[in-house]
Amino acid sequence: MHDKQMIFDEIGGKIFEGKGCIVLDFGCYFPYSNQDVLTFNFKLGEEKLEQYKCNHRYPNKGYVTISKKWGER
């Protein structure tokens, strides 16, 4: 988890320009070999958020997390 100062340093200038961001951090414990059948569906208003990828950021590979990157970086 990032500290508040690091987050502010990265996006602080954009906030003063009237822009913002939403951070979703989701993971689930799915300790089965068929992890490819695991799906996530998100909507922001009427817009369906797609093009995410499942990954394993923890040493225990039974935890599946999602990630998607928008914007400049």
mmCIF file of the N, C-alpha and C atoms, coordinates in Angstrom:
data_MODEL
# 
_entry.id   MODEL 
# 
loop_
_atom_site.group_PDB 
_atom_site.id 
_atom_site.type_symbol 
_atom_site.label_atom_id 
_atom_site.label_alt_id 
_atom_site.label_comp_id 
_atom_site.label_asym_id 
_atom_site.label_entity_id 
_atom_site.label_seq_id 
_atom_site.pdbx_PDB_ins_code 
_atom_site.Cartn_x 
_atom_site.Cartn_y 
_atom_site.Cartn_z 
_atom_site.occupancy 
_atom_site.B_iso_or_equiv 
_atom_site.pdbx_formal_charge 
_atom_site.auth_seq_id 
_atom_site.auth_comp_id 
_atom_site.auth_asym_id 
_atom_site.auth_atom_id 
_atom_site.pdbx_PDB_model_num 
ATOM 1   N N  . MET A 1 1  ? 0.845   -1.181  0.000   1.00 0.00 ? 1  MET A N  1 
ATOM 2   C CA . MET A 1 1  ? 0.000   0.000   0.000   1.00 0.00 ? 1  MET A CA 1 
ATOM 3   C C  . MET A 1 1  ? 0.888   1.241   0.000   1.00 0.00 ? 1  MET A C  1 
ATOM 4   N N  . HIS A 1 2  ? 0.520   2.208   -0.789  1.00 0.00 ? 2  HIS A N  1 
ATOM 5   C CA . HIS A 1 2  ? 1.281   3.451   -0.864  1.00 0.00 ? 2  HIS A CA 1 
ATOM 6   C C  . HIS A 1 2  ? 0.909   4.360   0.289   1.00 0.00 ? 2  HIS A C  1 
ATOM 7   N N  . ASP A 1 3  ? 1.853   5.200   0.667   1.00 0.00 ? 3  ASP A N  1 
ATOM 8   C CA . ASP A 1 3  ? 1.506   6.172   1.700   1.00 0.00 ? 3  ASP A CA 1 
ATOM 9   C C  . ASP A 1 3  ? 0.828   7.379   1.060   1.00 0.00 ? 3  ASP A C  1 
ATOM 10  N N  . LYS A 1 4  ? 0.167   8.173   1.876   1.00 0.00 ? 4  LYS A N  1 
ATOM 11  C CA . LYS A 1 4  ? -0.631  9.299   1.363   1.00 0.00 ? 4  LYS A CA 1 
ATOM 12  C C  . LYS A 1 4  ? 0.227   10.333  0.644   1.00 0.00 ? 4  LYS A C  1 
ATOM 13  N N  . GLN A 1 5  ? 1.426   10.585  1.129   1.00 0.00 ? 5  GLN A N  1 
ATOM 14  C CA . GLN A 1 5  ? 2.287   11.581  0.493   1.00 0.00 ? 5  GLN A CA 1 
ATOM 15  C C  . GLN A 1 5  ? 2.699   11.144  -0.906  1.00 0.00 ? 5  GLN A C  1 
ATOM 16  N N  . MET A 1 6  ? 2.990   9.870   -1.086  1.00 0.00 ? 6  MET A N  1 
ATOM 17  C CA . MET A 1 6  ? 3.377   9.367   -2.405  1.00 0.00 ? 6  MET A CA 1 
ATOM 18  C C  . MET A 1 6  ? 2.215   9.524   -3.390  1.00 0.00 ? 6  MET A C  1 
ATOM 19  N N  . ILE A 1 7  ? 1.018   9.214   -2.940  1.00 0.00 ? 7  ILE A N  1 
ATOM 20  C CA . ILE A 1 7  ? -0.159  9.359   -3.800  1.00 0.00 ? 7  ILE A CA 1 
ATOM 21  C C  . ILE A 1 7  ? -0.365  10.820  -4.165  1.00 0.00 ? 7  ILE A C  1 
ATOM 22  N N  . PHE A 1 8  ? -0.267  11.721  -3.173  1.00 0.00 ? 8  PHE A N  1 
ATOM 23  C CA . PHE A 1 8  ? -0.456  13.142  -3.444  1.00 0.00 ? 8  PHE A CA 1 
ATOM 24  C C  . PHE A 1 8  ? 0.614   13.668  -4.399  1.00 0.00 ? 8  PHE A C  1 
ATOM 25  N N  . ASP A 1 9  ? 1.859   13.235  -4.212  1.00 0.00 ? 9  ASP A N  1 
ATOM 26  C CA . ASP A 1 9  ? 2.931   13.680  -5.110  1.00 0.00 ? 9  ASP A CA 1 
ATOM 27  C C  . ASP A 1 9  ? 2.661   13.260  -6.549  1.00 0.00 ? 9  ASP A C  1 
ATOM 28  N N  . GLU A 1 10 ? 2.051   12.084  -6.727  1.00 0.00 ? 10 GLU A N  1 
ATOM 29  C CA . GLU A 1 10 ? 1.829   11.567  -8.068  1.00 0.00 ? 10 GLU A CA 1 
ATOM 30  C C  . GLU A 1 10 ? 0.617   12.200  -8.747  1.00 0.00 ? 10 GLU A C  1 
ATOM 31  N N  . ILE A 1 11 ? -0.471  12.412  -8.020  1.00 0.00 ? 11 ILE A N  1 
ATOM 32  C CA . ILE A 1 11 ? -1.694  12.907  -8.673  1.00 0.00 ? 11 ILE A CA 1 
ATOM 33  C C  . ILE A 1 11 ? -2.158  14.262  -8.164  1.00 0.00 ? 11 ILE A C  1 
ATOM 34  N N  . GLY A 1 12 ? -1.444  14.859  -7.220  1.00 0.00 ? 12 GLY A N  1 
ATOM 35  C CA . GLY A 1 12 ? -1.871  16.121  -6.613  1.00 0.00 ? 12 GLY A CA 1 
ATOM 36  C C  . GLY A 1 12 ? -2.105  17.235  -7.609  1.00 0.00 ? 12 GLY A C  1 
ATOM 37  N N  . GLY A 1 13 ? -1.195  17.392  -8.570  1.00 0.00 ? 13 GLY A N  1 
ATOM 38  C CA . GLY A 1 13 ? -1.349  18.450  -9.562  1.00 0.00 ? 13 GLY A CA 1 
ATOM 39  C C  . GLY A 1 13 ? -2.577  18.279  -10.428 1.00 0.00 ? 13 GLY A C  1 
ATOM 40  N N  . LYS A 1 14 ? -2.945  17.046  -10.727 1.00 0.00 ? 14 LYS A N  1 
ATOM 41  C CA . LYS A 1 14 ? -4.128  16.776  -11.551 1.00 0.00 ? 14 LYS A CA 1 
ATOM 42  C C  . LYS A 1 14 ? -5.411  17.136  -10.800 1.00 0.00 ? 14 LYS A C  1 
ATOM 43  N N  . ILE A 1 15 ? -5.410  16.947  -9.491  1.00 0.00 ? 15 ILE A N  1 
ATOM 44  C CA . ILE A 1 15 ? -6.599  17.272  -8.698  1.00 0.00 ? 15 ILE A CA 1 
ATOM 45  C C  . ILE A 1 15 ? -6.891  18.761  -8.782  1.00 0.00 ? 15 ILE A C  1 
ATOM 46  N N  . PHE A 1 16 ? -5.857  19.591  -8.725  1.00 0.00 ? 16 PHE A N  1 
ATOM 47  C CA . PHE A 1 16 ? -6.048  21.035  -8.805  1.00 0.00 ? 16 PHE A CA 1 
ATOM 48  C C  . PHE A 1 16 ? -6.488  21.476  -10.199 1.00 0.00 ? 16 PHE A C  1 
ATOM 49  N N  . GLU A 1 17 ? -6.321  20.611  -11.204 1.00 0.00 ? 17 GLU A N  1 
ATOM 50  C CA . GLU A 1 17 ? -6.807  20.892  -12.554 1.00 0.00 ? 17 GLU A CA 1 
ATOM 51  C C  . GLU A 1 17 ? -8.243  20.429  -12.739 1.00 0.00 ? 17 GLU A C  1 
ATOM 52  N N  . GLY A 1 18 ? -8.863  19.914  -11.675 1.00 0.00 ? 18 GLY A N  1 
ATOM 53  C CA . GLY A 1 18 ? -10.244 19.454  -11.766 1.00 0.00 ? 18 GLY A CA 1 
ATOM 54  C C  . GLY A 1 18 ? -10.383 18.000  -12.166 1.00 0.00 ? 18 GLY A C  1 
ATOM 55  N N  . LYS A 1 19 ? -9.303  17.244  -12.133 1.00 0.00 ? 19 LYS A N  1 
ATOM 56  C CA . LYS A 1 19 ? -9.340  15.832  -12.482 1.00 0.00 ? 19 LYS A CA 1 
ATOM 57  C C  . LYS A 1 19 ? -9.189  15.005  -11.215 1.00 0.00 ? 19 LYS A C  1 
ATOM 58  N N  . GLY A 1 20 ? -9.465  13.738  -11.311 1.00 0.00 ? 20 GLY A N  1 
ATOM 59  C CA . GLY A 1 20 ? -9.348  12.870  -10.151 1.00 0.00 ? 20 GLY A CA 1 
ATOM 60  C C  . GLY A 1 20 ? -9.103  11.436  -10.564 1.00 0.00 ? 20 GLY A C  1 
ATOM 61  N N  . CYS A 1 21 ? -9.160  10.545  -9.600  1.00 0.00 ? 21 CYS A N  1 
ATOM 62  C CA . CYS A 1 21 ? -8.962  9.138   -9.900  1.00 0.00 ? 21 CYS A CA 1 
ATOM 63  C C  . CYS A 1 21 ? -9.737  8.287   -8.900  1.00 0.00 ? 21 CYS A C  1 
ATOM 64  N N  . ILE A 1 22 ? -10.005 7.090   -9.298  1.00 0.00 ? 22 ILE A N  1 
ATOM 65  C CA . ILE A 1 22 ? -10.640 6.099   -8.436  1.00 0.00 ? 22 ILE A CA 1 
ATOM 66  C C  . ILE A 1 22 ? -9.694  4.907   -8.375  1.00 0.00 ? 22 ILE A C  1 
ATOM 67  N N  . VAL A 1 23 ? -9.420  4.447   -7.177  1.00 0.00 ? 23 VAL A N  1 
ATOM 68  C CA . VAL A 1 23 ? -8.545  3.297   -7.004  1.00 0.00 ? 23 VAL A CA 1 
ATOM 69  C C  . VAL A 1 23 ? -9.374  2.144   -6.466  1.00 0.00 ? 23 VAL A C  1 
ATOM 70  N N  . LEU A 1 24 ? -9.441  1.071   -7.232  1.00 0.00 ? 24 LEU A N  1 
ATOM 71  C CA . LEU A 1 24 ? -10.115 -0.147  -6.806  1.00 0.00 ? 24 LEU A CA 1 
ATOM 72  C C  . LEU A 1 24 ? -9.045  -1.197  -6.563  1.00 0.00 ? 24 LEU A C  1 
ATOM 73  N N  . ASP A 1 25 ? -9.062  -1.779  -5.400  1.00 0.00 ? 25 ASP A N  1 
ATOM 74  C CA . ASP A 1 25 ? -8.098  -2.832  -5.082  1.00 0.00 ? 25 ASP A CA 1 
ATOM 75  C C  . ASP A 1 25 ? -8.897  -4.039  -4.634  1.00 0.00 ? 25 ASP A C  1 
ATOM 76  N N  . PHE A 1 26 ? -8.913  -5.063  -5.463  1.00 0.00 ? 26 PHE A N  1 
ATOM 77  C CA . PHE A 1 26 ? -9.744  -6.221  -5.184  1.00 0.00 ? 26 PHE A CA 1 
ATOM 78  C C  . PHE A 1 26 ? -8.937  -7.492  -5.367  1.00 0.00 ? 26 PHE A C  1 
ATOM 79  N N  . GLY A 1 27 ? -9.113  -8.383  -4.466  1.00 0.00 ? 27 GLY A N  1 
ATOM 80  C CA . GLY A 1 27 ? -8.488  -9.690  -4.585  1.00 0.00 ? 27 GLY A CA 1 
ATOM 81  C C  . GLY A 1 27 ? -9.416  -10.732 -3.984  1.00 0.00 ? 27 GLY A C  1 
ATOM 82  N N  . CYS A 1 28 ? -9.287  -11.940 -4.406  1.00 0.00 ? 28 CYS A N  1 
ATOM 83  C CA . CYS A 1 28 ? -10.101 -13.002 -3.830  1.00 0.00 ? 28 CYS A CA 1 
ATOM 84  C C  . CYS A 1 28 ? -9.267  -14.267 -3.690  1.00 0.00 ? 28 CYS A C  1 
ATOM 85  N N  . TYR A 1 29 ? -9.668  -15.082 -2.764  1.00 0.00 ? 29 TYR A N  1 
ATOM 86  C CA . TYR A 1 29 ? -8.994  -16.356 -2.542  1.00 0.00 ? 29 TYR A CA 1 
ATOM 87  C C  . TYR A 1 29 ? -9.710  -17.410 -3.360  1.00 0.00 ? 29 TYR A C  1 
ATOM 88  N N  . PHE A 1 30 ? -9.036  -17.949 -4.357  1.00 0.00 ? 30 PHE A N  1 
ATOM 89  C CA . PHE A 1 30 ? -9.595  -18.935 -5.271  1.00 0.00 ? 30 PHE A CA 1 
ATOM 90  C C  . PHE A 1 30 ? -8.540  -20.015 -5.479  1.00 0.00 ? 30 PHE A C  1 
ATOM 91  N N  . PRO A 1 31 ? -8.437  -20.963 -4.537  1.00 0.00 ? 31 PRO A N  1 
ATOM 92  C CA . PRO A 1 31 ? -7.310  -21.911 -4.546  1.00 0.00 ? 31 PRO A CA 1 
ATOM 93  C C  . PRO A 1 31 ? -7.473  -23.109 -5.477  1.00 0.00 ? 31 PRO A C  1 
ATOM 94  N N  . TYR A 1 32 ? -8.142  -22.920 -6.589  1.00 0.00 ? 32 TYR A N  1 
ATOM 95  C CA . TYR A 1 32 ? -8.405  -24.037 -7.491  1.00 0.00 ? 32 TYR A CA 1 
ATOM 96  C C  . TYR A 1 32 ? -7.552  -23.920 -8.743  1.00 0.00 ? 32 TYR A C  1 
ATOM 97  N N  . SER A 1 33 ? -7.345  -25.023 -9.420  1.00 0.00 ? 33 SER A N  1 
ATOM 98  C CA . SER A 1 33 ? -6.469  -25.025 -10.593 1.00 0.00 ? 33 SER A CA 1 
ATOM 99  C C  . SER A 1 33 ? -7.100  -24.372 -11.816 1.00 0.00 ? 33 SER A C  1 
ATOM 100 N N  . ASN A 1 34 ? -8.411  -24.206 -11.828 1.00 0.00 ? 34 ASN A N  1 
ATOM 101 C CA . ASN A 1 34 ? -9.092  -23.617 -12.996 1.00 0.00 ? 34 ASN A CA 1 
ATOM 102 C C  . ASN A 1 34 ? -9.344  -22.120 -12.786 1.00 0.00 ? 34 ASN A C  1 
ATOM 103 N N  . GLN A 1 35 ? -8.310  -21.368 -12.448 1.00 0.00 ? 35 GLN A N  1 
ATOM 104 C CA . GLN A 1 35 ? -8.466  -19.938 -12.187 1.00 0.00 ? 35 GLN A CA 1 
ATOM 105 C C  . GLN A 1 35 ? -8.836  -19.144 -13.436 1.00 0.00 ? 35 GLN A C  1 
ATOM 106 N N  . ASP A 1 36 ? -8.708  -19.727 -14.610 1.00 0.00 ? 36 ASP A N  1 
ATOM 107 C CA . ASP A 1 36 ? -9.081  -19.024 -15.833 1.00 0.00 ? 36 ASP A CA 1 
ATOM 108 C C  . ASP A 1 36 ? -10.586 -18.813 -15.955 1.00 0.00 ? 36 ASP A C  1 
ATOM 109 N N  . VAL A 1 37 ? -11.407 -19.530 -15.176 1.00 0.00 ? 37 VAL A N  1 
ATOM 110 C CA . VAL A 1 37 ? -12.859 -19.338 -15.232 1.00 0.00 ? 37 VAL A CA 1 
ATOM 111 C C  . VAL A 1 37 ? -13.320 -18.210 -14.314 1.00 0.00 ? 37 VAL A C  1 
ATOM 112 N N  . LEU A 1 38 ? -12.416 -17.648 -13.534 1.00 0.00 ? 38 LEU A N  1 
ATOM 113 C CA . LEU A 1 38 ? -12.749 -16.561 -12.622 1.00 0.00 ? 38 LEU A CA 1 
ATOM 114 C C  . LEU A 1 38 ? -12.919 -15.268 -13.412 1.00 0.00 ? 38 LEU A C  1 
ATOM 115 N N  . THR A 1 39 ? -14.065 -14.612 -13.276 1.00 0.00 ? 39 THR A N  1 
ATOM 116 C CA . THR A 1 39 ? -14.315 -13.370 -14.000 1.00 0.00 ? 39 THR A CA 1 
ATOM 117 C C  . THR A 1 39 ? -14.738 -12.278 -13.033 1.00 0.00 ? 39 THR A C  1 
ATOM 118 N N  . PHE A 1 40 ? -14.441 -11.053 -13.400 1.00 0.00 ? 40 PHE A N  1 
ATOM 119 C CA . PHE A 1 40 ? -14.826 -9.873  -12.633 1.00 0.00 ? 40 PHE A CA 1 
ATOM 120 C C  . PHE A 1 40 ? -15.605 -8.955  -13.556 1.00 0.00 ? 40 PHE A C  1 
ATOM 121 N N  . ASN A 1 41 ? -16.685 -8.379  -13.075 1.00 0.00 ? 41 ASN A N  1 
ATOM 122 C CA . ASN A 1 41 ? -17.473 -7.429  -13.860 1.00 0.00 ? 41 ASN A CA 1 
ATOM 123 C C  . ASN A 1 41 ? -17.661 -6.160  -13.048 1.00 0.00 ? 41 ASN A C  1 
ATOM 124 N N  . PHE A 1 42 ? -17.311 -5.017  -13.641 1.00 0.00 ? 42 PHE A N  1 
ATOM 125 C CA . PHE A 1 42 ? -17.422 -3.728  -12.979 1.00 0.00 ? 42 PHE A CA 1 
ATOM 126 C C  . PHE A 1 42 ? -18.155 -2.762  -13.895 1.00 0.00 ? 42 PHE A C  1 
ATOM 127 N N  . LYS A 1 43 ? -18.939 -1.883  -13.292 1.00 0.00 ? 43 LYS A N  1 
ATOM 128 C CA . LYS A 1 43 ? -19.582 -0.796  -14.037 1.00 0.00 ? 43 LYS A CA 1 
ATOM 129 C C  . LYS A 1 43 ? -19.381 0.485   -13.256 1.00 0.00 ? 43 LYS A C  1 
ATOM 130 N N  . LEU A 1 44 ? -19.119 1.552   -13.957 1.00 0.00 ? 44 LEU A N  1 
ATOM 131 C CA . LEU A 1 44 ? -19.028 2.882   -13.392 1.00 0.00 ? 44 LEU A CA 1 
ATOM 132 C C  . LEU A 1 44 ? -20.101 3.698   -14.082 1.00 0.00 ? 44 LEU A C  1 
ATOM 133 N N  . GLY A 1 45 ? -21.251 3.860   -13.415 1.00 0.00 ? 45 GLY A N  1 
ATOM 134 C CA . GLY A 1 45 ? -22.404 4.442   -14.068 1.00 0.00 ? 45 GLY A CA 1 
ATOM 135 C C  . GLY A 1 45 ? -22.924 3.454   -15.091 1.00 0.00 ? 45 GLY A C  1 
ATOM 136 N N  . GLU A 1 46 ? -23.037 3.875   -16.325 1.00 0.00 ? 46 GLU A N  1 
ATOM 137 C CA . GLU A 1 46 ? -23.469 2.983   -17.407 1.00 0.00 ? 46 GLU A CA 1 
ATOM 138 C C  . GLU A 1 46 ? -22.289 2.368   -18.157 1.00 0.00 ? 46 GLU A C  1 
ATOM 139 N N  . GLU A 1 47 ? -21.086 2.825   -17.852 1.00 0.00 ? 47 GLU A N  1 
ATOM 140 C CA . GLU A 1 47 ? -19.906 2.345   -18.574 1.00 0.00 ? 47 GLU A CA 1 
ATOM 141 C C  . GLU A 1 47 ? -19.357 1.079   -17.925 1.00 0.00 ? 47 GLU A C  1 
ATOM 142 N N  . LYS A 1 48 ? -19.241 0.032   -18.711 1.00 0.00 ? 48 LYS A N  1 
ATOM 143 C CA . LYS A 1 48 ? -18.669 -1.214  -18.229 1.00 0.00 ? 48 LYS A CA 1 
ATOM 144 C C  . LYS A 1 48 ? -17.150 -1.134  -18.314 1.00 0.00 ? 48 LYS A C  1 
ATOM 145 N N  . LEU A 1 49 ? -16.494 -1.419  -17.215 1.00 0.00 ? 49 LEU A N  1 
ATOM 146 C CA . LEU A 1 49 ? -15.036 -1.363  -17.166 1.00 0.00 ? 49 LEU A CA 1 
ATOM 147 C C  . LEU A 1 49 ? -14.481 -2.728  -17.563 1.00 0.00 ? 49 LEU A C  1 
ATOM 148 N N  . GLU A 1 50 ? -13.726 -2.743  -18.615 1.00 0.00 ? 50 GLU A N  1 
ATOM 149 C CA . GLU A 1 50 ? -13.191 -3.998  -19.143 1.00 0.00 ? 50 GLU A CA 1 
ATOM 150 C C  . GLU A 1 50 ? -11.682 -3.904  -19.283 1.00 0.00 ? 50 GLU A C  1 
ATOM 151 N N  . GLN A 1 51 ? -11.117 -4.884  -19.921 1.00 0.00 ? 51 GLN A N  1 
ATOM 152 C CA . GLN A 1 51 ? -9.695  -4.943  -20.228 1.00 0.00 ? 51 GLN A CA 1 
ATOM 153 C C  . GLN A 1 51 ? -8.836  -4.907  -18.969 1.00 0.00 ? 51 GLN A C  1 
ATOM 154 N N  . TYR A 1 52 ? -9.178  -5.731  -18.034 1.00 0.00 ? 52 TYR A N  1 
ATOM 155 C CA . TYR A 1 52 ? -8.357  -5.906  -16.846 1.00 0.00 ? 52 TYR A CA 1 
ATOM 156 C C  . TYR A 1 52 ? -7.621  -7.233  -16.977 1.00 0.00 ? 52 TYR A C  1 
ATOM 157 N N  . LYS A 1 53 ? -6.650  -7.439  -16.123 1.00 0.00 ? 53 LYS A N  1 
ATOM 158 C CA . LYS A 1 53 ? -5.971  -8.728  -16.130 1.00 0.00 ? 53 LYS A CA 1 
ATOM 159 C C  . LYS A 1 53 ? -5.907  -9.269  -14.713 1.00 0.00 ? 53 LYS A C  1 
ATOM 160 N N  . CYS A 1 54 ? -5.966  -10.570 -14.596 1.00 0.00 ? 54 CYS A N  1 
ATOM 161 C CA . CYS A 1 54 ? -5.825  -11.237 -13.308 1.00 0.00 ? 54 CYS A CA 1 
ATOM 162 C C  . CYS A 1 54 ? -4.353  -11.520 -13.086 1.00 0.00 ? 54 CYS A C  1 
ATOM 163 N N  . ASN A 1 55 ? -3.902  -11.318 -11.867 1.00 0.00 ? 55 ASN A N  1 
ATOM 164 C CA . ASN A 1 55 ? -2.507  -11.596 -11.568 1.00 0.00 ? 55 ASN A CA 1 
ATOM 165 C C  . ASN A 1 55 ? -2.379  -12.174 -10.163 1.00 0.00 ? 55 ASN A C  1 
ATOM 166 N N  . HIS A 1 56 ? -1.175  -12.536 -9.804  1.00 0.00 ? 56 HIS A N  1 
ATOM 167 C CA . HIS A 1 56 ? -0.883  -13.142 -8.508  1.00 0.00 ? 56 HIS A CA 1 
ATOM 168 C C  . HIS A 1 56 ? 0.235   -12.342 -7.852  1.00 0.00 ? 56 HIS A C  1 
ATOM 169 N N  . ARG A 1 57 ? -0.116  -11.320 -7.105  1.00 0.00 ? 57 ARG A N  1 
ATOM 170 C CA . ARG A 1 57 ? 0.912   -10.478 -6.495  1.00 0.00 ? 57 ARG A CA 1 
ATOM 171 C C  . ARG A 1 57 ? 1.381   -10.988 -5.146  1.00 0.00 ? 57 ARG A C  1 
ATOM 172 N N  . TYR A 1 58 ? 0.716   -11.998 -4.617  1.00 0.00 ? 58 TYR A N  1 
ATOM 173 C CA . TYR A 1 58 ? 1.087   -12.546 -3.316  1.00 0.00 ? 58 TYR A CA 1 
ATOM 174 C C  . TYR A 1 58 ? 1.795   -13.895 -3.492  1.00 0.00 ? 58 TYR A C  1 
ATOM 175 N N  . PRO A 1 59 ? 2.635   -14.263 -2.544  1.00 0.00 ? 59 PRO A N  1 
ATOM 176 C CA . PRO A 1 59 ? 3.317   -15.561 -2.643  1.00 0.00 ? 59 PRO A CA 1 
ATOM 177 C C  . PRO A 1 59 ? 2.348   -16.745 -2.714  1.00 0.00 ? 59 PRO A C  1 
ATOM 178 N N  . ASN A 1 60 ? 1.220   -16.648 -2.022  1.00 0.00 ? 60 ASN A N  1 
ATOM 179 C CA . ASN A 1 60 ? 0.203   -17.693 -2.079  1.00 0.00 ? 60 ASN A CA 1 
ATOM 180 C C  . ASN A 1 60 ? -0.569  -17.526 -3.384  1.00 0.00 ? 60 ASN A C  1 
ATOM 181 N N  . LYS A 1 61 ? -0.350  -18.396 -4.347  1.00 0.00 ? 61 LYS A N  1 
ATOM 182 C CA . LYS A 1 61 ? -0.960  -18.267 -5.681  1.00 0.00 ? 61 LYS A CA 1 
ATOM 183 C C  . LYS A 1 61 ? -2.455  -18.541 -5.680  1.00 0.00 ? 61 LYS A C  1 
ATOM 184 N N  . GLY A 1 62 ? -3.031  -18.893 -4.516  1.00 0.00 ? 62 GLY A N  1 
ATOM 185 C CA . GLY A 1 62 ? -4.478  -19.044 -4.417  1.00 0.00 ? 62 GLY A CA 1 
ATOM 186 C C  . GLY A 1 62 ? -5.197  -17.703 -4.407  1.00 0.00 ? 62 GLY A C  1 
ATOM 187 N N  . TYR A 1 63 ? -4.464  -16.599 -4.145  1.00 0.00 ? 63 TYR A N  1 
ATOM 188 C CA . TYR A 1 63 ? -5.058  -15.261 -4.176  1.00 0.00 ? 63 TYR A CA 1 
ATOM 189 C C  . TYR A 1 63 ? -4.925  -14.690 -5.571  1.00 0.00 ? 63 TYR A C  1 
ATOM 190 N N  . VAL A 1 64 ? -6.028  -14.263 -6.129  1.00 0.00 ? 64 VAL A N  1 
ATOM 191 C CA . VAL A 1 64 ? -6.055  -13.663 -7.464  1.00 0.00 ? 64 VAL A CA 1 
ATOM 192 C C  . VAL A 1 64 ? -6.436  -12.204 -7.297  1.00 0.00 ? 64 VAL A C  1 
ATOM 193 N N  . THR A 1 65 ? -5.693  -11.318 -7.925  1.00 0.00 ? 65 THR A N  1 
ATOM 194 C CA . THR A 1 65 ? -6.006  -9.894  -7.883  1.00 0.00 ? 65 THR A CA 1 
ATOM 195 C C  . THR A 1 65 ? -6.202  -9.404  -9.312  1.00 0.00 ? 65 THR A C  1 
ATOM 196 N N  . ILE A 1 66 ? -6.799  -8.224  -9.441  1.00 0.00 ? 66 ILE A N  1 
ATOM 197 C CA . ILE A 1 66 ? -7.007  -7.653  -10.764 1.00 0.00 ? 66 ILE A CA 1 
ATOM 198 C C  . ILE A 1 66 ? -6.199  -6.380  -10.892 1.00 0.00 ? 66 ILE A C  1 
ATOM 199 N N  . SER A 1 67 ? -5.873  -6.025  -12.121 1.00 0.00 ? 67 SER A N  1 
ATOM 200 C CA . SER A 1 67 ? -5.188  -4.766  -12.353 1.00 0.00 ? 67 SER A CA 1 
ATOM 201 C C  . SER A 1 67 ? -5.558  -4.248  -13.736 1.00 0.00 ? 67 SER A C  1 
ATOM 202 N N  . LYS A 1 68 ? -5.566  -2.936  -13.821 1.00 0.00 ? 68 LYS A N  1 
ATOM 203 C CA . LYS A 1 68 ? -5.757  -2.236  -15.085 1.00 0.00 ? 68 LYS A CA 1 
ATOM 204 C C  . LYS A 1 68 ? -5.112  -0.874  -14.921 1.00 0.00 ? 68 LYS A C  1 
ATOM 205 N N  . LYS A 1 69 ? -4.528  -0.397  -15.963 1.00 0.00 ? 69 LYS A N  1 
ATOM 206 C CA . LYS A 1 69 ? -3.811  0.859   -15.899 1.00 0.00 ? 69 LYS A CA 1 
ATOM 207 C C  . LYS A 1 69 ? -4.363  1.798   -16.965 1.00 0.00 ? 69 LYS A C  1 
ATOM 208 N N  . TRP A 1 70 ? -4.763  2.964   -16.514 1.00 0.00 ? 70 TRP A N  1 
ATOM 209 C CA . TRP A 1 70 ? -5.226  4.000   -17.436 1.00 0.00 ? 70 TRP A CA 1 
ATOM 210 C C  . TRP A 1 70 ? -4.310  5.203   -17.298 1.00 0.00 ? 70 TRP A C  1 
ATOM 211 N N  . GLY A 1 71 ? -4.295  6.039   -18.262 1.00 0.00 ? 71 GLY A N  1 
ATOM 212 C CA . GLY A 1 71 ? -3.621  7.306   -18.126 1.00 0.00 ? 71 GLY A CA 1 
ATOM 213 C C  . GLY A 1 71 ? -2.189  7.320   -18.608 1.00 0.00 ? 71 GLY A C  1 
ATOM 214 N N  . GLU A 1 72 ? -1.422  8.200   -17.994 1.00 0.00 ? 72 GLU A N  1 
ATOM 215 C CA . GLU A 1 72 ? -0.077  8.506   -18.469 1.00 0.00 ? 72 GLU A CA 1 
ATOM 216 C C  . GLU A 1 72 ? 0.923   7.408   -18.187 1.00 0.00 ? 72 GLU A C  1 
ATOM 217 N N  . ARG A 1 73 ? 0.747   6.651   -17.102 1.00 0.00 ? 73 ARG A N  1 
ATOM 218 C CA . ARG A 1 73 ? 1.748   5.644   -16.739 1.00 0.00 ? 73 ARG A CA 1 
ATOM 219 C C  . ARG A 1 73 ? 1.191   4.262   -16.840 1.00 0.00 ? 73 ARG A C  1 
# 
